[in-house]
Amino acid sequence: MGHACPLCRGRLVWFATVADGPARDGRTLDFLDCPTCRLVVRDPAVWLWPGAEVSHYRLHENHADDPGYRRFLAPAFAHLADVLNPGVRALDYGCGPDSALIAMARERGVEMNGWDPLFHPDSSALDAGPFDVVTCTETVEHLHRPAAVFERFERLLRPGGRLILQTGFVPERTDFDAWHYRRDPTHVILFRAETFRWLADARGWRVVALEAPVAVFAMPPTP
């Protein structure tokens, strides 16, 4: 039996078989493609179990005051800065252990809430909504159940609120094998621009910006 797409439940088809580690080892890894929403999916048979995922995340050394990390997040922050007005309610979803976006917003006089299922799981941060803006940077590629999370974003945001995503966009097939982003074993789903357009159409969101590595959406206004 074939695998179903975790985003739209369409039937996945083969996309690419790539080297998994040094070529001399001879190991390969399959990636699958969804013809409906255009999501690319790492072979679900090799997704890490939760404990191994956490161990891998702890290898990342991303600190809020690291200039390089801040530059990396600059595309998302540029869109966040547009809405950092006094009194704005903002949430960094999947904020990790030390959120640079929260620190950068604080430097502009705005306090953001932060939530992360591993590092900051206190649900009180989510209860502070509905939010005017939700950021989710370098997170959606890790989601095992993306459809449920996108539904959650709708509940967290007020009508007309902004959702700011940052993630790697799948390159052309000829560049996929060498693409560094697909090498991370916790990057289980990979997005194309077409995937984000499908998502907006399916959920009734308005695309505000769509240029790698950022996708920004506005929630529907109040009927």
C-alpha positions in Angstrom: 0.0 0.0 0.0 1.3 3.5 -0.9 1.8 6.3 1.5 -0.7 9.2 1.8 0.4 12.8 1.8 0.5 14.1 5.4 -0.8 17.5 4.2 -3.6 16.7 1.7 -4.0 12.9 2.0 -3.3 12.5 -1.7 -1.4 9.4 -2.9 2.4 9.9 -2.9 4.5 8.9 -5.9 8.3 8.4 -6.2 10.3 11.6 -6.6 14.0 10.9 -6.1 16.4 8.4 -4.8 19.5 10.1 -3.4 22.7 9.1 -1.6 22.3 8.8 2.1 25.7 9.6 3.5 29.0 9.3 1.7 28.7 7.8 -1.8 31.2 5.1 -0.9 28.7 3.7 1.7 26.2 2.9 -1.0 23.2 3.9 1.1 20.3 5.5 -0.6 17.1 7.4 0.5 13.8 7.8 -1.2 11.8 11.0 -1.4 8.2 11.0 -2.5 6.1 13.6 -4.2 2.4 14.6 -3.9 0.9 15.4 -7.3 -2.0 17.2 -5.6 -0.3 19.7 -3.2 3.3 19.3 -4.5 4.7 18.5 -1.1 7.9 16.4 -1.1 8.1 13.8 1.7 11.1 11.9 3.1 10.3 8.2 3.0 8.1 7.8 6.1 9.9 4.4 6.8 13.0 6.3 8.0 11.4 9.1 10.0 13.1 9.4 13.4 11.4 8.3 16.5 10.7 11.2 18.9 13.7 10.6 21.2 16.1 10.6 18.3 14.5 13.8 17.0 15.0 15.6 20.3 18.7 14.4 20.4 19.2 15.8 16.9 17.5 19.2 17.8 19.9 19.6 20.8 22.8 19.5 18.4 21.7 22.9 17.0 23.4 25.8 18.5 21.0 28.7 17.7 21.2 31.5 20.2 19.1 34.6 20.3 22.1 37.0 20.3 24.0 35.2 17.5 24.4 37.7 14.7 24.6 35.0 12.1 21.4 33.4 13.3 19.7 36.8 13.3 20.8 37.3 9.7 19.4 33.9 8.8 16.0 34.9 10.2 16.0 38.3 8.6 13.6 37.4 5.8 10.9 36.4 8.3 11.7 39.3 10.7 11.3 41.8 7.9 7.7 40.8 7.6 7.2 40.6 11.3 8.6 44.1 11.8 5.8 45.4 9.5 3.2 44.5 12.1 5.1 45.1 15.4 2.9 48.0 16.5 2.2 48.8 20.2 -0.3 46.4 21.6 0.1 43.8 18.9 -0.4 40.2 20.1 2.3 38.0 18.6 3.4 34.3 18.9 6.5 32.5 17.8 5.3 28.9 17.3 8.0 26.4 17.5 10.3 28.9 19.1 13.0 26.5 20.2 15.0 26.9 23.4 16.1 30.5 22.7 14.0 32.5 20.2 15.9 35.2 18.2 12.6 36.6 16.9 11.3 37.1 20.4 14.5 38.9 21.4 14.4 41.0 18.2 10.8 42.0 18.8 11.6 42.9 22.5 14.3 45.2 21.3 11.5 47.1 19.4 9.4 47.3 22.5 7.0 44.4 21.7 6.7 41.3 23.9 6.0 38.1 21.9 4.7 34.8 23.4 6.7 31.7 22.6 5.6 28.1 22.4 7.5 24.9 21.5 6.3 21.3 22.0 9.8 20.3 23.3 11.4 23.3 24.9 8.5 25.6 25.9 5.4 23.4 26.1 3.4 25.6 28.5 0.0 26.0 26.9 -0.5 29.4 28.6 1.5 31.0 25.8 -1.2 29.7 23.3 -4.0 30.8 25.6 -2.9 34.5 25.2 -4.5 34.6 21.7 -6.1 35.2 19.4 -3.0 36.7 17.9 -2.5 39.4 15.3 0.6 37.6 14.0 2.1 34.1 14.3 5.6 33.3 13.2 6.8 29.8 12.5 10.4 29.7 11.3 12.4 26.6 10.4 9.6 24.5 11.9 7.1 23.3 9.3 9.6 21.0 7.7 9.6 19.0 10.9 5.9 18.4 11.1 4.6 14.9 11.0 1.0 16.1 11.0 1.1 19.4 9.1 -2.6 19.6 8.3 -3.5 19.6 12.0 -0.9 22.3 12.7 -2.2 24.6 9.9 -5.7 24.1 11.3 -4.3 25.2 14.7 -2.9 28.3 13.2 -6.3 29.3 12.1 -7.6 29.0 15.6 -4.7 30.9 17.1 -5.0 33.9 14.7 -7.7 36.5 14.7 -9.6 37.2 11.5 -7.2 39.0 9.1 -4.2 38.0 11.2 -0.8 37.2 9.6 1.0 33.9 9.5 4.7 34.2 8.7 6.6 31.0 7.7 10.2 30.5 6.9 11.5 27.2 5.5 13.7 26.0 2.6 11.9 25.8 -0.7 12.4 22.7 -2.8 14.8 23.5 -5.7 14.6 22.2 -9.3 15.0 18.4 -9.5 18.5 18.8 -11.0 19.6 20.6 -7.8 17.8 18.4 -5.3 20.5 15.8 -4.7 23.0 18.4 -3.6 20.5 20.5 -1.6 21.8 20.7 1.9 18.3 21.1 3.4 17.1 17.7 2.4 20.0 16.1 4.3 18.7 16.9 7.8 17.0 13.7 9.0 14.4 15.7 10.9 13.3 17.5 7.7 10.5 15.1 6.9 8.3 17.3 4.6 9.6 19.9 2.1 7.6 22.7 0.5 7.5 24.1 -2.9 6.0 27.5 -3.7 3.2 25.6 -5.4 2.5 23.8 -2.1 2.0 27.1 -0.3 -0.3 28.3 -3.1 -2.3 25.1 -2.8 -2.5 25.6 1.0 -3.8 29.1 0.6 -6.4 28.1 -2.0 -7.5 25.1 0.1 -7.9 27.1 3.3 -9.1 30.4 2.0 -6.0 32.3 3.0 -4.6 35.3 1.1 -1.0 35.1 0.0 0.7 38.3 1.2 4.3 37.3 0.2 5.8 34.1 -1.4 9.5 34.2 -2.1 11.9 31.7 -0.8 12.5 31.2 2.1 9.3 33.0 3.3 5.6 32.5 2.9 3.3 35.0 4.5 -0.5 34.6 4.6 -3.5 36.6 5.9 -6.3 34.8 7.5 -9.8 35.4 6.1 -11.6 38.5 7.5 -14.7 38.2 9.6 -17.6 37.1 7.4 
